[in-house]
């Protein structure tokens, strides 16, 4: 608001003309004292950041997604049968459909392994960059229906969905839109508008099949995002399909006009940056090949799109970046403890973790890999299954008291994100003797913040919010010792 003093009358009859951006007021001398109060209050309110007054809030599906915290993404593609000769850029290196004949394919085993790891949702890579499709698509011939597996009557996507329902795991589907070796497409690179239109028709046909034939999907994965319609892509058309067929689905790097968006964390190493905010000014559109550092988000960002940290259960030096199985690489499988450390740097930094599962040529998730994931799941349950103490509250200070001193070496904080992401900085203190001592500090909390601290013993602990956009709503302030 701009104010201009336009004229003064005589000393005893002052009159102020107040002109704002939208209107003009003429006020008498008697009202000027009231005006001063109004202007001061309005100026204070107007100076507050716009996002503080109208901050974006998560949708119901986004809140449910954050609560799941841990998911898996399952990779099975025909190139694993001929890994040494395949090249994504050369169609002639694609394996013949006859090589795909996994003798022990059992999606129950996959989802049981995911559940043992603590995964609450699972993403199946229904079509990766090779173009080979794990369901009998009607859009082209390079699919599972033309293989020897189940005499051409198999449908891995349908089996996967049934297994998810059996084990209570929420299902999701990945289908690459910008890469297809079989159709000669690499990163949406086609040489003519006519070719692009023909390819787009196939992609939209496949997305329609996947989003209409298998029931409600929890998450849809757009690896590399979706090329804008204005650039020859299908972002507008894909958005319309989502809104029509899967309006409640979480969208990883989905079209920006849709709800329920989440973004990439910037690497495939399981290391979310800190601080990490659930808000940002734009979604990501990366295929994960190039690491993008410092994707912290923005506490005052215009959209709610929290980060998901995807990483393979094998080292990135393994074949296919660790996402795909290859014989003789058992030494590259991440240990249970390595996975647990990544739990700190993903879930503990306000990001969901999405662990890759590489299926072998028999159609199984290898026993050694399964044992590592199960060990990781046990570690999380045993160590974070029971807190020394926990509480919740609203305001700038939340205290946790015990009848006698307790030992603590971990702090877990959670905001009630249904009310936004409001904490901007905080400290945690323990009353040691007769003095409050700082034992941890931080910036963002979001859905969850886990901090390891040196062992401390006290009977009183408190969380003090130093800076906040609005009144903090602390969903959980918990202490652990292990």
TORNU-808751 format. One record per residue: residue in one letter; x, y, z of N, C-alpha, C in turn. Coordinates in steps of 0.02 Angstrom, whole numbers, plus 50000, padded with zeros to 5 digits. Each point is the difference from the previous one (the first is absolute). Layout:
residues N
AXYZXYZXYZ...
//
This chain:
residues 482
X500424994050000499585006050000500445006250000X499845004749957500375006349997499565005550029X500285004450041499635005650030500325006649978X499605004849984500255006549980499625005450039X500365004550032499685005850033499955005449947X499385001349976499915004449943499905007350020X499665001350056499905007050019499865000750074X500185005750028499845001950069499615006549997X499445000250037499655006350007500295003950058X499625004750028500285004250052500144995950063X500345003050045500274996650058499464996550041X499395003250001499474997250042499534995349963X500094999449936499554995849961500404995849950X500414996050026500414995849957499564994849965X500174998449940499644994849964500524996149960X499984993550007500484995649967499664996349944X500305000149941499764995949945500464994049995X499714994050008500394993949998499854996349935X500504999149959499904996549937500374993450002X499644994649991500314993349998500054997849928X500234993849991500054997349933499324999249967X499464999750040499354998549971499475005550011X500085004250050499485004950014500285006150037X499585005250008500195006250034499525001150058X500285001850059499605001550059500145007350021X499495003650021500085006750027499814999650074X500475001350044499904999050072500065006750037X499575000750049500025006050041500544999550053X500125005750032500515000250053499834995250056X499354999250015499784995750056500194992749988X500024998149935500134992949984500734998349992X500425005150005500714998849983500344995450050X499805000450064500304995550050499824992849984X499364998949982499784993349982500374997649937X500105004749955500354998349938500704997450013X500355003350046500684998050015500034992850024X499524998050043499984993150024499874995249943X499515001949958499824995749943500584999049953X500345005549984500574999749954500554995650027X500145000850066500534995950030499834992749997X499374998350017499804993049999500004997349929X499755004049952499994997749931500704999149972X500445004650019500684999549976500354993850025X499874998350064500304993950028499744993949963X499334999849989499714994249967500244999549927X500035005749967500195000049929500734998249990X500415001150052500714998549993500144992550005X499534996250028500104992850007500034996849930X500434995149990500054996749935499344997249977X499875000649936499364997549973499914992650013X500544995949996499944992950010499824998350072X500165004650046499814998950070499245000550006X499705004649964499275000950004499634994849959X500274997949944499654995549956500474994349978X500294996750049500484994949982499644993949971X500314996749951499694993949973500014994550052X499504995849998499944994450047499984993549962X500214994650031500004993549966499284997449990X499924996149947499374996649989499974993850044X499414997150005499934993850037500474994549976X500034998849934500484995049976500735001650016X500195006450000500695001750017500144998650074X499525001250043500104998450071500064992550009X499584996149965500034992750006500674997449973X500235003049946500654998049971500575001250049X500005005850033500545001550047499994995150059X499414998150022499954995450056500284993149983X500004998149938500264993449981500764999850005X500345005549985500725001050011500454995449959X499834993749993500454995049970499654996349945X500305000049939499724996349944500554996649962X499804996149949500494996649956499815001349928X500494999649956499885000549928500334993949968X499604996049963500204993349977500165000249926X500614997649983500235000049931500084992949973X499674998749944500104993949961499915001949927X500534999049961499975002049929500384994849959X499824999349938500284994949957500765000649989X500315005950002500725000449991500414996050051X499724998350058500404996250049500164993049974X499654997649949500144993449972500615000249952X500165005949974500605000949958500335006650018X500265000550061500245006550025500635002649965X500414995649974500655002249973499955002749929X499464998749966499945002249930499495005649990X499595001250051499465004949991500255007150006X499735004449956500145007250001499355003649988X499805004350048499365003649994499965004149935X500555002249974500005004349940499974996149935X500024993250004500034996049938499464994750002X499495000849959499434995449999500224993049982X500514999449958500224993349979500284995850057X500145003250057500274996250057499454997550047X499375001649985499464997650042499964992449999X499934996850057499944992750001499354997849966X500024994249970499404997149971499514998250056X499365000449986499494998650050500064992850026X500284995649961500054993050020500454998950060X500445004950016500464999050057499665001150067X499425003349998499655001550063499584994050021X500264996250047499644994250025500214998650072X499835004550046500184999150070499624994150031X500374995150024499694993750021499685000450070X500195005150040499765000350069499665006650017X499765003549950499725006650012499414999550049X500065003650055499504999750053499955006850033X499505003949981499945006750026499844999950075X499714994650025499894999550072500675000350037X500504996749973500665000150032500305007050000X499895003749946500255006949996499685004350055X499344999850004499655004550046500084997750072X500074993550011500154997750068500675002750023X500504999949955500665002750017499955007550013X499615003649961499915007250010499685001350068X499504996050017499655000950064500464998650058X500444995049994500484998550053500485005850010X500135003849947500445005850005499645006150030X499364999350013499615005650027499675004349948X500034998049936499715004049947499245000050006X499715005949993499275000750002499715001149930X500445001149951499765000649931500544997349953X499794998049941500464997149951499845002649931X500535001849964499935002349931500284994649953X499624997849952500244995349950500195003849937X500614998749976500215002949936499684995849944X499425002249978499624996249950500315000449931X500335005549985500385000749938500585004750012X500604997449994500595004350006500215002449931X500615002449995500225003349938500084995449940X500054993550012500064995549943499374999849958X499435001450031499364999649965499624993650014X500354994850028499674993750016499485001250055X499394997649987499455001450045499794993650037X499925000750066499844994350043499264998450002X499625002949957499294998349992499854999449925X499484996649980499854999149929499695006249970X500425005049989499765006349972499744999149929X499525004149983499734999949932500335005249955X500515003450026500295005649962500584997949955X500354994650017500534997449957500124992750018X500454996749965500084992750007500554997950048X500415004650024500574998050042499774999850073X499644994650017499714999550067499964992750022X499814999250063500024993450032499524995049969X499495002449968499524995549968500284996349940X500575002249976500334996649943500624996250021X500054998550065500564996150025499774992850015X500474995850020499844993150017499724999350071X500095005250041499774999650069499244999350003X499774994850033499294998450005499674999449932X500404997749952499754999049931499695006349971X500275005850021499755006349973499395002650034X499784996950055499395002250034500155003550066X500635001750012500185003150063499895007550001X499955002750061499935007250010500315001550068X500625002350000500365001350062499675005750039X499755005049965499675005650034499404997650040X499594995749970499424997450035500214995850060X500524995949992500244996050056500265004450056X500365005249982500285004750049499445003350040X499485002349967499455003350034499674995150049X499894993849979499704995150045500444998750062X500654999649990500454998950056500005005850048X499985006149974499975005950044499374999850043X499444998349971499394999550039500064994650053X500314994449983500074994450046500395001950062X500535004049991500445001850056499885006950028X499485003449977499835006550027500505005449981X500304999549942500495004949975499665004049945X500055006650003499685004249950500384999749934X499664998749943500354999149936500075006549960X500565000449965500125005549953500324997449937X500015004149948500264997849935500455005449970X500564997749973500485004149963499924998149926X499965004949957500004998749928500365005849967X500604998749974500415005349970499655002849938X499955006649997499675003249943500495002849948X500625001150020500465003449955500534995549969X500014993550019500524995449974499664993649978X500214997549942499744993649975500464997549944X500464995650018500474997449951499634996549943X499494996250016499634996349949499715004749947X499775005850022499715004949953500505005349977X500624999250020500525004649977499985006950031X499775000550062499935006550033500475000350060X500405005350002500465001150055499915007150025X499735000750060499885006650029499575004349955X499444997249977499525003549957500315002649935X500544996949978500365002549941499754996449937X499555003349964499754997449936500115005449947X500094997849940500255004749948499455003749962X499374998350011499475003549964499385000650044X499615005349990499385000850038499524994149991X499984997249939499564994349988500214994050041X500654998850005500254994450040499845001150074X500075006250022499865001550069499264999050016X499565002049955499294999150011499824992650004X500314996049956499874992850000500244996850065X500595002150022500274997450063499565002150059X499805006250001499585002550055499354996050005X499724998249943499384996150000500104993250033X500584996949987500164993650031500075000850076X500385005250020500115001150072499345001250036X499585004449973499365001450032499564993850002X500054995849948499634993850000500234995350056X500664999750010500264995750054499825002850069X500055006550009499815002950064499264998750015X499595000649949499284998750010499884992850021X500354995349968499944993050020500194998950073X500575002750019500264999050068499565003350052X499705005649983499615003850049499264998150001X499794995649955499294998049998499894992650012X500514995849991499904992850002500184996750067X500335003850046500274996850059499775003150066X499485003949997499735002850062500365006350023X499845001950061500275006250028500754999350014X500395004949978500725000150011500185005150054X500464998150042500225004550053500495005249974X500454998049956500505004649973500144998549927X500095005249961500194999449930500685003449991X500454996449970500695002449993500145002449929X500175006449994500205002949936500765001150001X500374994949980500735000749999500205004949946X500345005450019500165005249952499455005149990X499474999450040499445004649992499604998549937X499635005049977499594999349939500155006149957X500214998849939500155005649955499385004249987X500105006650003499445004749991499674999149932X499355000749999499634999649936500245005449952X500175005850027500255005549957500664998449966X500354994950026500644997949970499944993549962X499394998049987499884993849962499864994050044X499965001150066499884994450046499274999050015X499864997050059499324998050017499795002350070X500315005250026499865001950069499265001750011X499705003649954499295001950008499554993849994X500164995849952499594994049990500074995150058X500624999250025500124995650057499645002650062X500015006650010499655003050057499254998649996X499725000649940499294998749992499834992750016X500444995449981499894992950014500044998750076X500495003150033500064999250072499375002450035X499775005949982499415002950033499384995849986X499984996649944499424996049983500014993150033X500604996849999500034993050021500334998750068X500485004250020500374998850062500095006550039X499455003550016500065006750031500304999950069X500014994350035500264999750068500734997650002X500284998349943500674997249999500535005350015X500514998050037500605004250008500385000049934X500255005849980500345000649935500725002150010X500464995349988500715001750002500185003549936X500205006450006500195004249942499445000449949X499385000150024499425000249955499885006849970X499515000549956499825006549969499835005150054X500265006049993499945005150053499285002350011X499564998749953499305002150008499604995250044X500314994550019499654995050041500115001150074X499584996850040500094999850073500454994250019X500164999650065500364994250029500704999049971X500355005549988500674999549970500534998650053X500514996249981500614999450038500595000949953X500595001550029500575001649958500594995350015X500495000149956500624996250009500445003650050X500404996050037500435002950051500665002649972X500164998049938500615002649968500564995149991X499944994050029500514994849990499684993150009X500384994949981499774993150008500454996450050X500215003750051500454997350051499684999350068X499365001950007499674999650064500235005350049X500195005849975500255005350043499635006549985X499485001150038499615006249991500385005850031X500015005849967500345005750029499635002650061X500355003650043499685003150058500215007350004X499555004550015499294998950013499634997949936X499444996650010499584997849944499285001950014X499735004049953499325002650009499514996349956X499384999450022499484996749962499705004549947X500185006450002499775004849951500565001849951X499805002149941500485002149949499625004549951X500385003049955499695004249949499904996549934X500284993949994499924996149938500134992750015X499694995749960500144992850006500634998449960X500294994250012500594997949962499784996149939X500464999449952499874996149938500654996949978X500284995750043500664997149986499944992449991X500444997249959500024992749992500494996750048X500315004050043500424997250052500724998649980X500155001049936500684998449976500515005050028X499815006450003500455005250024499765002350069X500454999950049499835002250067499905007650001X499495002150035499865007150009500075001650074X500495003950017500135001450070499555005650027X499934999950066499665005450036499285001149980X499634994649988499285000649987499645000150068X500095005450036499735000550067499265001550002X499715002349943499335002750003500025007150026X499415002750017499965006950022499465000550054X500175002350061499495000450052499425004649983X500105004549952499475004549977499784998349929X500144993849977499834998149932499265000249986X499835000549936499315001049980499604993549997X500344994349997499634993749994500254995050052X499564995550020500184994750046500214993949959X500644998450000500244994249962500614997150036X499894995950051500554997150039500444995549958X500584998450028500524996449963499994992550014X500144996149948500084992850006500724998249981X500314995950042500704997949989500024992849975X500114999249935500054993349971500734998049994X500154993850017500684997449993499964992449994X500484997049963499994992749991500254996350061X499814993650006500244996150057500694997049986X500275001749942500694998249983500405006449987X500654999450007500425005949991499925002849929X500105006549994499935003149934500524997749950X500544996950024500504997349955499784993449969X499454997250023499744993849971499705001349931X499864994749964499725000849932499335003750002X499915004349952499385003849997499925004950057X500575002250029499985004650056499744997050064X499974993250001499754996550059499264998749999X499665002649950499274999249996499814993249973X500434997149959499844993649967500484994550022X499754993949999500394994250022500504997849946X500574997850024500494996749956500374994950043X500134994249971500334994650037500705002250021X500224997550058500675001250024500105006650036X499465003450016500075006550034499714999950071X500004994150030499734999350067500385004250051X500645001349986500405004050046499815007449999X499575002049954499795007049994499325001350033X499724995050032499365000950033500105003950065X499605005250011500075004050061499814995850061X500395000950053499874996350062499405003150037X499754996350049499455002650041500215006550035X500615000250024500235006050035500085005949952X500234998749938500055005549951499315002749984X499514995649994499325002449988499745004050059X500184997850061499785003650059500305007050004X500625000749980500315006649998499655004649950X499764997049945499645004049950499305001850025X499744996250047499375001850032500075006750036X500565001050034500125006450033500015005749950X500334999049943500115005549952499425000849951X499494996050005499405000949959499405001550044X499724994950032499435001150044500175004950055X500614999550026500225004450054500125007149979X499985001449935500085006849974499385002749966X499414996950014499375002349971499914997949928X500224993949984499894997249933499784992850007X499574997649956499874992949996500594996449968X500124993950020500524995949969499674994949954X500304999149941499754995349950500584995549979X499994993850025500564995449990499894995949937X500504999749956499964995949940500064992650016X499614996049964500044992750005500144997349931X500574996749991500214997449935499804992649995X499534998449955499764993149991500474996449952X500164993650015500484996349959499654996449941X500384996449960499744996949939499534994250015X500004997550062499514994850018499335003150017X499985006650008499395003450021499955000950074X500544998750037500005000550073500405006050023X499835002550058500435004750035500514995850037X500665000649983500504995350027499974999450076X500134994050024499964998550072500465004450041X500615001249974500485004250037499755007150007X499715002649946499725006850001499415000350047X499584994949999499424999950043500204999950074X500524996250016500234999750069500255006850024X500335003749957500255006750019499425004750014X499494999849956499425004450011499624998150063X499934993550012499664997950061500385002250062X500674999549998500405002350056499925007450013X499965003849946499895007350007499325001350033X499484996549977499345001050029499994998550074X500354994650020500034998350072500355005550039X500535002849972500375005350036499555006050013X499625002049951499565005850009499474998450053X499704994149995499474998350048500274999350071X500584996850007500274999050067500255006450032X500305004449960500305006050028499515005850008X499535000549954499525005450005499294997650017X499964993750021499344997350016499715002650065X500435001650049499765002450064500435005850024X499685005650013500365005950023500104999950075X500525003450023500095001150072499435004350026X499785004649959499445004350017499815004249940X499385002149996499775004049943499425004550022X499945005649965499455004650012499855003949937X499525004450004499835004449944499765006650029X499895004949956499765006450025500035005449948X499725005750016500005005849956500355005850035X500315004349961500355005750029500754999449992X500355004850028500725000449991500404995750048X499664996850047500374995850048499584993950018X500324994249995499684993750019500484996350045X499764998050059500454997050050499804992850013X500514995950014499914993050016500344998750067X499614997750050500264999050067499944992750021X500474997750041500014993250025500045000250077X499764994850032500034999650073500724999450025X500434997049959500704999250018500425001049936X500655001550007500415001149941500014994049954X500015001349934500044994849949500595001549954X500244994849968500555000849951499715000549930X500275004549961499745001449933500595000949952X499944997249940500505001449948499705001249931X499335000149996499665001649937499405004550014X499885004749955499425004450003499624999349935X499344999250005499574999849941499485005550006X499975004349950499525005549999499554999349939X499365001850008499535000049944499555006050006X499875003349945499495005249998499344997149978X499465003050021499344998449973499935003849935X500174996649945500035003549936499325001749970X499474997450030499345002149977499905007550013X500405002850044499985007250015500585003749968X500364996649956500565003149965500664998150029X500525002849971500684999050023500245006750028X499995000650066500075006750030500665001250036X500334994850024500625000950038500565002049953X500365005350019500565002449960500674998950035X500004999550065500604998250038499794998150071X500404995750031499824997550067500624997750037X499934999050065500504996750040499654995150046X500354994750019499764995350051500485000550059X499725000550059500415001050060499824994850053X500494998650043499904995550057500195003950063X499624998950053500155003150064500504995650036X500635002049997500554996350031500205003850063X499894997050058500105003750062499455005350005X500205006250006499515005450002500045004649940X500314997549946500095004149940499744996349938X499655003849957499804997249936500595000149953X500164994249971500564999449954499744997949931X500255003249948499824998349932500294993249982X499594995549976500244993449979499904998849925X499615004249968499904999549927499725006549974X500115001249936499715005849969499854998349927X499585003849969499854998749930499605005549968X499844999049937499635005049961499314997249982X499974995549951499364997249980499844993850041X499354998850009499754993850030499574996349949X499465003149978499564996949951499674993850028X499924994949957499684993850023500404996850056X500664999549991500414996750051500725002449996X500285001050059500715001650008500284995450054X500524996049982500334995650047500705002550012X500195000850063500675002350017500334995450050X500614998049984500424996350047500395005050042X500044998750065500355004650045500444996050047X500505003150029500394996750054499534998250057X500144994450033499584997750055499925005550052X499375001150021499865005050051499504997150049X500075001850064499544997650051499665005950034X499344999950002499625005550031499294997750011X499635003850039499304998550013499545004949964X500285005449973499595004949964500355001949934X499595000049948500255001849933499485004849970X500245004549959499535004549967500225001649929X499505000849958500105002549932499815007350000X500465004349979499855007249995500055002049926X499465002549974499995002549931500245007250001X500545001349965500315006749999499665004549949X499834997049944499695004049946499474995749967X499435003149986499454996449968499595004749958X499714997349946499585004049956499325001250032X499744994950033499375000550038500084995850063X499494999650040500044996250062500194992749985X500564997750027500214993049985499504995050029X499884994749961499584994550023500454993850000X500224998050059500484994450006499604993650009X500024995949950499644993650000500334995050047X500665000250003500364995250043500685002750019X500154999750064500665001550027500184993950040X500444995849973500164993550031500734999250011X500174996250052500694998750019500114992450000X500594998049977500184993049995500694998850028X500144993850016500674998150023500144992949977X500504999349957500204993249978500735000049978
//
